[in-house]
Amino acid sequence: MRVLETPKHSDGETLDPSDWTEFRQRAEQALDDAIRYVRDIRERPVWRANPEHLKAPAEAEPPDQPEPWEKIYGELQTKVLPYTYANAHPRAWGWVIGAGMAQGIVYETWAAALNANVFGADQSASYIEEQVVAWFSKKLGIGPGASGILVSGASMANIMGLAIARTAMLGESVLRDGLQALPNRAVLYCSSEAHNSLAKAVALLGFGRESLRAIPVDANYRMSTAALRAAIASDRQNGHVPICVVGNAGTVNTGAVDDLQELGAICRQERLWFHVDGAVGALLKLSPTLAAKVAGLEGADSVAFDMHKCMHITYDAGCLICRHPRQHRATFSIAAPYLDTHASGIASGPLFVDYGLETSRPFRGLKIWMAVREHGFAKFGRLLEQSVRQAAFLVELITKEPDLRVLAANLMIVCFQFAPVELADPAISALNRELLYRLHASGVAVPSYTELQGRFAIRVAIANHRTTGADLVLLVNEVVRTGREILRSSTVASF
Ligand SMILES: *Cc1c(COP(=O)(O)O)cnc(C)c1O
């Protein structure tokens, strides 16, 4: 037998550490520091403005040569850590952003070590993801036989849900010929409070934003089902083709939950696809006492939701579950000889690329699988109850303050204003904007903002398992103190 010689030039460089002992020390230090960061998060400001010199990286030279680790790690401490939005902080209540969990450090370490690409294939990562999706499918009441996939978040899941609705309602020919081959305009319905990822979705999917009808809401920000029925009838009369209704299980603005049972019934009568945006509220199903608030979600054809918000899985972790696996697959599956299922070998496993838009995909399932097993679904249900209870407590605190008023409150979201009697409306909005800026600058708490019926609102979303009642008392005191300070320091007329 001929023995091949290995030529010198066939070996080269690698990214592996040259000294594994030193690398281990570095890793242990980072792990230690990361654990301390989360443990002591309460001692940090929730936010601090990024200094100008850190905001303008354009003129910096791209590093072509290696830099000393100490320098890089030092800049993590001085340039990065102080100026993040510390959403692990107990008083981080902006937008709807989960607080994460310390255990995520361990889960993510393994995800990084494996560096799995979960496009599919016969690898344990594929089956862990299938397991995780099946658990949630069951918990949401969609049941066995549904399909599902982990995605970056509800925005992506919303786009995918509407894409499947398009296939299911307009026929698979739409995938080949596009919407331009159809004689009539296809239309979809959501409430005027729906998340803007749905408007993005209809634009991207070729429906055009005009085709997404924003149905008015009632005084509690829930879609008016009478207006929905009227809109469907009017569209049909005008020769349009209604295909889908999107229900909110918790709006981003106020946490409002549409009447999902009624929406489901309308969809069945009218033969429309029923998609639910459950980014905020779908997981209320994990709590025996809160599940009734999203009753009807289990009747959806597709549900978009997030585990990185109120379930605190480290970013990112979203999910789409679909009751119709065949339509789901038909929407995203395109045969390719380089990405195919084989009878044997590593390619004999599931193919997630057939169920979504991403090809390369991170191992999102691992952190979810480990977190659910470590804490149990019941605890996540209790934490949701805690957030909802705390939001109700915040409403109570606000109601007791003569200078504050609640504008809207549902689930874990509370929108309110500093509204002293001597001020009227445009002035109140201007004052509250200034108040919020000062609150942010103080680093004490980060609520976000929204506008409700033209009024600027301070908006608190308690997607946070570290929040305590005392944190909410502190918030209310700070808001009142800052509001009065602004009033004193400026003529009321300037607002
Ligand atoms: C946050 C949110 C989204 C978007 O979810 P991402 O996970 O950020 O992509 C969609 N809908 C609602 C109601 C939301 O609150």
PDBQT file of the ligand as one rigid body, heavy atoms in Angstrom, charges set to zero:
ROOT
HETATM    1  C1  LIG A 501     -42.883  42.534  21.376  1.00  0.00    +0.000 C 
HETATM    2  C2  LIG A 501     -44.072  42.334  20.537  1.00  0.00    +0.000 A 
HETATM    3  C3  LIG A 501     -43.952  41.865  19.220  1.00  0.00    +0.000 A 
HETATM    4  C4  LIG A 501     -42.602  41.654  18.592  1.00  0.00    +0.000 C 
HETATM    5  O1  LIG A 501     -41.927  40.623  19.235  1.00  0.00    +0.000 OA
HETATM    6  P1  LIG A 501     -40.349  40.461  19.112  1.00  0.00    +0.000 P 
HETATM    7  O2  LIG A 501     -40.069  39.282  19.961  1.00  0.00    +0.000 OA
HETATM    8  O3  LIG A 501     -39.756  41.717  19.659  1.00  0.00    +0.000 OA
HETATM    9  O4  LIG A 501     -40.036  40.269  17.675  1.00  0.00    +0.000 OA
HETATM   10  C5  LIG A 501     -45.093  41.605  18.515  1.00  0.00    +0.000 A 
HETATM   11  N1  LIG A 501     -46.299  41.816  19.052  1.00  0.00    +0.000 NA
HETATM   12  C6  LIG A 501     -46.458  42.284  20.310  1.00  0.00    +0.000 A 
HETATM   13  C7  LIG A 501     -47.824  42.454  20.839  1.00  0.00    +0.000 C 
HETATM   14  C8  LIG A 501     -45.346  42.571  21.080  1.00  0.00    +0.000 A 
HETATM   15  O5  LIG A 501     -45.491  43.032  22.337  1.00  0.00    +0.000 OA
ENDROOT
TORSDOF 0
